[in-house]
Amino acid sequence: MDTERRKIGGTMGTLLIVIGGIWALIGGGNIVGMPWTSGASGILTMGLMFNMLVFVFPGLILVGLGSRMRSKKRVNADKHPEPITRTDLSDERECPHCAELIKAKAVKCKHCGSEVEAVSND
């Protein structure tokens, strides 16, 4: 279920980025297409405010949310790495004093400092 939720988060993030980008581009296109003449200053001011509030800002917010969802998906994938398993422990053994793993040929434990007898792998 966790994998399915991460997959949906990535898809939704991409969808929000696309929709937000298109929405912001529509607002930018409206701003460029406005009448930029000196006699239309009232229309220009209201048009800029309208386009910024209705198209550009919400579009950029959607892009930001989509990016956040996609990056969160990547972070969640990194939080659950595959477990590291060691198959070859033949050159190690437990310290008889502290039970930590030490080299089989060690004469002194690197964890507790106790002297131990060396064991050969022969």
Order of alpha helices (4+ residues) and beta strands (2+ residues): alpha-alpha-alpha-beta-beta
